[in-house]
Amino acid sequence: MSRRTPLSRERVLAAALALVDAEGVEALTMRRLGRELGVEAMSLYGYVDSKDDLIEGVVEQVFREMPLIVPGGPGGWKARLRRHVATYRRVLLAHPNVVRLVARRPLDIEGVAAFVESALAELRSLGLDLETADRVLGVLAGFTLGVVSEQVGVELQGRRSTRYEDIDPARYPNLAAAKPQTSEDFDREFEMGVDFILDGIERLLAARGVPTEEDDEGEAHGGATAGTPVRDAGRAHR
């Protein structure tokens, strides 16, 4: 007879994330998770304090998929920030059912705090003071989470997508001529928004007399790997 793998907090949280990925947040109950792990629900309280602790652990698992940012890494600062936000977006899209949890988790979750600290250190390495770096991080994280939330909503709730053929072109000519967004459209929208934000950061640095460097020529926008800046999983609660 095979021996059962011992429970641990890591195993409980990994199973919880897998359940949320497969069936959504609503499926995550202690009883259901216990069944998935082959134990009684009460056994789980030896590894998580509460349902809220379990959910925060799920968010932490997602953030641990993003490497901590090492300030001043390879490439120009614009190229580095593009890689960071692209990774944040990629990881969120890999866990669409977790996106709404990320948006409202506090910063004192260990894995989230470590990641945000590394992102702030990267922004401060550009010459920004802490307050400004915090605001810039909020803009980057909020924009990324917003685009991801829209894409996830369209893909998960596509059963009630806009019927453009039903829109009156006489009243709404531009909207009627528009087409449903594809994954490629979201990619382009994300890259355009990141470019706007990076240009704004460059102007911010110049206004403060901080030397700026040109973005690496030929650096691809969007799909790269590295860590990524976030705030309060989605945005820190003051």
N, C-alpha and C positions, 0 to 999 in steps of 0.2 A: 504494500500500500504506500502510495507517494505521500511524502510529508508536506503539510501545508506551509506555505511561506509565511514567516512571522509577520505580524502587523507592525507598522511603524508610521510615524506621522507622514513621512515622505510617500509611503505606499498608499495611505488613505487619501492624501491630497491628489496624487496622480490618478487614482481611480475616480475621484470626484471630478477632476478636470475632464477625464475621458467621458464620463457620464454627461456632463454639461455639453461637451462638444457634440455628442451623439444625439441627445434628446432635449437639450435646452435646460435653462435654469430651473424651470418648474419641476423637472424630474428629480432634482437633487434634494432628497430627503434622507434623514438618517436611516430610516427603515430600508429605503431602496438601496442606498449605498452599502448598508450592511449585507443585503442580499448579494450585491455584486462582489463583495469581498468574502462572502461565505461565513459571516459572523452575525451575532445579534447586534441590533442597533446600539444598545447600551454599551457594548464593547468599544465603540468608537470614541466615547467620551474620555477614554484614557489617552487619546491622541489629539483631540480637538476639544476646546472648552465649551463650544456652543455652535449653533448653526451659523451665526455671524462669523465666528472664528474660522469655520470651514470655508465660507465664501471668501473671506479675506485670504485664506490659504490658496484657494483656486487662483485668485488674482496674482498672488505672489508667484505661483508656478509659471504663469504667463510671462511675468517680468523677468524671471530667471532664464527665459529663452533668449533674452537680449544681453549680449556681453556688456559688461561695464565699460564705459567710455574712458579711454586713456587720453587725457588732454594733450593737444599738440601732436596728434598722430600723423600718419603720412598724408600728403596732398595738401592743397590749399584749404583755407578754413571753409570756403563755400562748398568745396567737394566733400569735406568731412561732414558738414551739417547735412548735406543731401543724403549721404550714406546713413547717417543716424536716423533721420526721419523716415527714410525708405525702409529701414529695418523695423522701426516701430510699426509702420503701416503693414508690412509683410506679416509680422507676428500677429497683429490684431486680426488681419484677414484670415489667418490660419485658425483663429478661434472666434468665429463670428458670434456665437452665443454668449461669449464672455464680454463683448464690447460694452454693453450697458452696465456691467458690473465694474469695469475699469473706470468708467466715467464718474463713479460716485464713491470710490474707496479712498480713505484717508492716507496721508503720507507716512504714518508711523508704522506701516507694515514693513518688516525688515527688508525683504527683497525689493520693494518699491523705493524705500528710503535710500538704499545703497545705489540704486540706479539713478535716481533723481540727483543725488549728491554728485555722482560722476558727470552727469549732464551739466550741472551748474559749474563744475570745475572746468569743463571744456569751454563754456561760454565766457567764464572769467579769464581764461587764458587768452582770449582775444583782446582783453583790455577793458572789459565791461565791469562796472561796480556790481556788487551783489544784488542791489535792488533792481537795476536795469536787466541784469542777467536773468533774474527771476521772472521779470515781465516778458522778456524775449522767449524764455522757455515756455511760459504759458501760451504765448501766441503760437509757437511751433506745435506744441502738444495739442492745443485746442483745435487748430486747423486740421491737423492729421486725424484726430479723433472724429471731427465733424465730417470729413470726406469719407472716412471708413464707415461711419454710422449710416451715411446716406447710401453708400454702395451696399452695405449689408442689408439695409432695409429694402432696397430694390430687389436684391437677389433672394432674400428670405421671404419677402411678402409679394413677390412678383405675380402672385395669383390675381391681385387686383392692381395691375399696372394701368397706366394711363392709356386710354383708347384714343389715340390722336385722330383717328378717322371720325370720331364723334364730335370733335371740336369744330365749332362754326368758324370757318376761315374769314367770313365777313366781319365778325366781331373780334376775333383773335388771330389775325393773319400770321404773326410771327410764331405763336405757339402752335398753330395748326401745321405750320411748315416744319416744325422741329421733329426730331426722331428720337425714339427711346434710347437711353444711354446704354452703351455696352461696357464691358470691362476695360476695353481700350480707351473709351471716352473718359472713364474715371482716372485712368493712368495719366492721360493728357491734362485733365483738370488738376490733378494732384501736382504734377510737375510745374504747371503754370503758376499755381498758388505758391509753391516753394520758391520759385524764382522771384515772385513779388516780395516775399518775406525776406529773402536773402538780400535783395537790392535795398530793402528798407533797413536791414541791419548794417549794410555797408554805409548808407547815409548817416545812420546813427553813430557809427564809429568815426566817420569823417567829421561830423559836427562836434565830437568830443576831442578831436585832435589825435585820435588813435590811428597810427599807420595801418593801412589796409593792404592786403596782397591780392593780386589778381587771381581769379579762379583758374585752376589748371585747365589748359586748353585741351579740348577733346574729352574732358571728363563727362561720362554719361550721366544724364539726369535721371533720377528715379531709382532704378533697380540695382541696388548695391547692398552690401552687407556691412554690419558693424553694430554699434550700440545705437541708442536713440534717446533724444530728450523727451521727457514727459513731465507733467505736473499733476499731482494728485490723481495719479492714475489717469485721470482725464484733466483735472484742473483742481488745484488745491483749494480746500475750503478754508476761508480765513476765519 
